[in-house]
Amino acid sequence: MRSLFPVAGPVGPAPTIDDVKLPTDNSNLFVRFLLSFWAPTTRSLRGWALASVVVNAGITVTGAGVRVTASGLGCPTWPRCTPDSFVPVAHPEVSPLNMAVEFGNRLLTFLVLAVGVACVLAALRLAPRRVSLVRLAWLQPAGIVAQALWGGLVVNTMLNPFTVGTHYLISSGLIAVCWLLYARAGEGDGPLRRVTHRDIRRLGHVLLAAAFALLVAGVVVSGTGPHSGDEMASRFDLDIEAVARFHADLAYLVVGLTFALLFALHVTNAPRPARRAALALLGVELLQGVIGYTQWFLAVPAALVLLHVLGSTLVWIAALRVVTSLRVRDGEPAPVSPSPTEATEATAAV
C-alpha cells in the first residue's frame, strides 16, 4: 500500500515545457487531424489556412480544365447534373467524358467547403479566441457558397464569358481571404507596424492593384479567344490580338513594378522576408511570361492554357505574400497590474 506519510529522499527535477505533450503531438494520425481544428494551436490554424489557399487555387485550375476540354456544359443543368438526376447519367446530347469532368469539378467544391469549415472551427476554438481571425475564417464558407451559386448562373447563362470570368475572379478573392487568414494568424492583434518605408509599402499596394488588373485583363482575353467551354458558348466581340497586346502591356507594368519594389527593398536593407517575397514574385512572373508567349505562338494549346491559369494564380498568391511581408502586427501589450503600494494609494485617493 502507498504510505500515508511522505518519505524523505531525492527530489526529482521540476517538469519543463519540453515534458508537456501538446494535443497535436498525439501519435495517432487521425486523432491529430481532429485535434488540429478541435483543439487548435496557432500553427494548426495556419496550416488549415494554407490548405485553403491550396484547394482554392486547385479548383481554379480544374475549372480551367473544364473549359479547355469543352466540358462547361457537361452537366447541362444546376444544381442537378441532368434535369432528372444530381449525379451523371447517360444523356444523348452530352459526352460521358465531358459530364464526368464537369461533375468532378462540382464535387471539388465540397472539399473546398470542408477545408473552409475546418478553418472556422479552428478559429472559433483557438484559445484565446481572436475576433479578427474568426471574421476572416467565416468569409471562406460564405464565399464558397456564393461561388457555388454563381456557378449555377454560369450554367444557366450558357457559359456567358462575363459570368465565367467573374467566376474566376471570385476565386481570386477567396484566395486573398485565405492568404490573409494565414498571414494574420502568425501575427498579433496589436497596431499595424510597417517594416519598410511608407512609400515602399505604397508601391507594394500599387503592385497588388496592377496584379489584379492583370487578372481582369486575362479574363477578357480568355473570354475573347478559343476554349470557350462549349461550342454553344458566346464570346466577347473584341479583337483578340488587341486584347492580348493590352494584357501583355499590363504584364510588363507588373514586372516593372516588381523590379522597382525589389530594388527599393534591397537599397533600404529591408527585412529578408520582404526581399525574398519580392524575388519569388519576380521569378514567378518571368516564368508566366514564358508560358504566355509560348502559348501565343503555338496557337493556344489546351495544356499551356492550364499552365497559364496556374501561373496567374501563383502570381496572385506571390503578390499577396509581398504585401503582407511589408508590415507586421505585434501582440497587444498585456495590462500592467499596479503594485500593492500603488493600489493602496489609489484606494486612499478615492
Secondary structure, 3 states (H helix, E strand, C coil): CCCCCCCCCCCCCCCCHHHCCCHHHCCCHHHHHHHHHHCCCHHHHHHHHHHHHHHHHHHHHHHHHHHHCCCCCCCCCCCCCECCECCCCCCCCCCHHHHHHHHHHHHHHHHHHHHHHHHHHHHHHCCCCCHHHHHHHHHHHHHHHHHHHHHHHHHHCCCCHHHHHHHHHHHHHHHHHHHHHHHHHCCCCCCEEECCCHHHHHHHHHHHHHHHHHHHHHHHHHHHCCCCCCCCCCCCCCCHHHHHHHHHHHHHHHHHHHHHHHHHHHHCCCCHHHHHHHHHHHHHHHHHHHHHHHHHHCCCCHHHHHHHHHHHHHHHHHHHHHHHHCEEECCCCCCCCCCHHHHHHHHHHC
